[in-house]
Amino acid sequence: MPTFDIVSELDKHELQNALDQANKEVTTRYDFKGTDSAFELKGTTVTMKTQSDFQLDQMFDILVQKANRRGIDIKCMERKNTDVQLKTAKEDIEMKEGLDAPLAKKIIKAIKDSKLKVQAANQGDSIRVTGKKRDDLQQVMQMLKGMEDLELPLQFNNFRD
């Protein structure tokens, strides 16, 4: 029986490349001269450091632009912990990955409501979809790609006949 897995993964190598490009742009831009602005990556958290709140917004725009070019969906970025003091501003951006329980339930419910002849099972950080026909599985993929209210980007792995 054909199967595939639904996952939400972050390509850390591409994220590092996007941050390197963003750091390079920040160091060469005139409006950031002498500000010691930089992006740092620790685990799945990106930290932006600069001098003002306005520059944090500009840095976030640069990061979004570079991440889009590298194929990273901005749905996985969540801005948190803005700390603005007298001459320093710092903000953390959490890069979300993995399917949490509420999102997995929402996806499984959408698959069951579609009335296609497939079964969906939660397997921790992924959802396994099984069906008798390959066409049914492809319809599930198209339906999930068309859903706009999902908080995370989805990838489809391990398609097997």
Secondary structure, DSSP 8 states (H G I E B T S, - for coil): --EEEEE----HHHHHHHHHHHHHHHHH-GGGTTS--EEEEETTEEEEEES-HHHHHHHHHHHHHHHHHTT--GGGEEEEEEEE-SS-EEEEEEE--S--HHHHHHHHHHHHHTT-SEEEEE-SSSEEEEES-HHHHHHHHHHHHH----SS--EEEEEE-
